[in-house]
C-alpha cells in the first residue's frame, strides 16, 4: 500500500473515532533525515555496498493513537528512502488490543508492545520484545500477539501472558510462542520486578530488577537475567585453510547454554537541571573481543584478495555476510555508558552527550544531541561518532559518523 493511501485511511479513521471522544485520539508525525559517512578504512568496507551502512536515508512516519471504550489502537504509515535502494512504503498496526473483565478477573488480548525492564542503554529483562535502546531516534515498536491475565492491588501486580499463540518456534526469537509471568511490587521508594519465561529459543529464562531512590537526587537500578539457552551467529569460514570465500551464506547458528546478563546503573540529578546517568552491563549473549579478532582476520584476508585478481563481487558478497556480527543488541559483552544532560524546568532546550565504551577492546561511541520542545512539536538533532582503539569492534564498523535530525509534530 502506498504511504499516501495509508495515511489518508488513518486520517479518516482518526476523524471517525474522534466523534466518539476527541480526548482519546492523538496523532504524531515524524521526518527523520540521516547523513551517514562510510568508514573506508574498515576491512568490512567492501561489503558495505550491499548493506545499510554508510548510506544516507530519510524516514517519514505518521502515527495514530486511539482508544474507544476498552479497545486500544496504535497504527503507523511510513516511507523510508535510502541511497541505492527503492523507497519502501509500510503500514503497521503496532497495537490493537482489547481489555475486559471475566468472572471478576482482568484480561487483555490482541497485539501489544510488551516492555518490562528499568535500564536506559540496555534492558536485559525485555524478554518478549527487545528494543534497540541505542537507536539515534526512537519510534514506536510493533507489538506482539498475546493473551494476558492481570491482577493488581495498590502496591503489587501479577501478569501472566501467552505470546504469539500457535507460532511454535519462529525464525526470530521475538516471534517465538512463549508463556511468561511477571510480578511487580512497590515498596516505598523501591520498585521490584521479577520475570520468568518458557520458549523454544531460550527454553527457561528468569530474572529480577530493582529501581530505588535512596536520596531525592539519586536513583539506582539494576537487572539480572539467567537464560538456559541462547543462539549466536558465527562465520563458518573462520579458521579454515585455503581461499576464505564461500559461494553461499557462510553464517551459521550455534546453540550455547547458561547465560547470565546483568546491568547496574544510577541517575544523579542536580538542582540546576543537570542529570548524570551511568550504567555498566554484561551481556553473555554478545561476542567477546577474541571472537571479534577472529572475524577481523577473516574479512581482512578477504579484502586482501582484491589485489590478487579475485572478482570484487565475490569479495564484497562474503564481506557483507560477516556484517551480521553487528546485528547484536550489544557488539561486545562488556559495556560502560555515561550520559550527561540538562533540562531545567520551564526551559525548552535539552542538550545531552553520552559515551559508550567497550573496555575489552577500547571501542568508543560518542553521541552529542540537542532537542527543542514546543507546544505541538519537537526538534532533535545530533551527531554520533564511532571510534576508539584500532581494531576495536566499533572501529571496525564500516561507518564512522551519523548526523541526524528529527522533526515531530503531535496533536
C-alpha positions, 0 to 999 in steps of 0.5 A: 500500500502506498504511504499516501493511501495509508495515511489518508485511511488513518486520517479518516479513521482518526476523524471517525473515532474522534466523534466518539471522544476527541480526548482519546485520539492523538496523532504524531508525525515524524521526518527523520533525515540521516547523513551517514559517512562510510568508514573506508578504512574498515576491512568490512568496507567492501561489503558495505555496498550491499548493506545499510551502512554508510548510506544516507536515508530519510524516514517519514512516519505518521502515527495514530493513537486511539482508544474507544471504550476498552479497545486500544489502537496504535497504527503507523504509515511510513516511507523510508528512502535510502541511497541505492535502494527503492523507497519502501512504503509500510503500514503497521498496526503496532497495537490493537488490543482489547481489555475486559473483565471475566468472572471478576478477573482482568484480561487483555488480548490482541497485539501489544508492545510488551516492555518490562525492564528499568535500564536506559542503554540496555534492558536485559529483562525485555524478554518478549520484545527487545528494543534497540535502546541505542537507536539515534531516534526512537519510534514506536515498536510493533507489538506482539500477539498475546493473551494476558491475565492481570491482577493488581492491588495498590502496591503489587501486580501479577501478569501472566501472558501467552505470546504469539499463540500457535507460532511454535518456534519462529525464525526470530526469537521475538516471534517465538510462542512463549508463556511468561509471568511477571510480578511487580511490587512497590515498596516505598521508594523501591520498585521490584520486578521479577520475570520468568519465561518458557520458549523454544529459543531460550527454553527457561529464562528468569530474572529480577530488577530493582529501581530505588531512590535512596536520596531525592537526587539519586536513583539506582537500578539494576537487572539480572537475567539467567537464560538456559539457552541462547543462539549466536551467529558465527562465520563458518569460514573462520579458521579454515585453510585455503581461499576464505570465500564461500559461494553461499551464506557462510553464517551459521547458528550455534546453540550455547547454554547458561547465560547470565546478563546483568546491568547496574546503573544510577541517575544523579540529578542536580538542582540546576537541571543537570542529570548524570546517568551511568550504567555498566552491563554484561551481556553473555549473549554478545561476542567477546573481543577474541571472537571479534579478532577472529572475524577481523582476520577473516574479512581482512584476508578477504579484502586482501584478495582484491589485489590478487585478481579475485572478482570484487563481487565475490569479495564484497558478497562474503564481506557483507555476510560477516556484517551480521556480527553487528546485528547484536543488541550489544557488539561486545559483552562488556559495556560502560555508558555515561550520559550527561544532560540538562533540562531545567524546568520551564526551559525548552532546550535539552542538550545531552552527550553520552559515551559508550565504551567497550573496555575489552577492546577500547571501542568508543561511541560518542553521541552529542544531541540537542532537542527543542520542545514546543507546544505541538512539536519537537526538534532533535538533532545530533551527531554520533561518532564511532571510534576508539582503539584500532581494531576495536569492534566499533572501529571496525564498523564500516561507518564512522559518523551519523548526523541526524535530525528529527522533526515531530509534530503531535496533536 
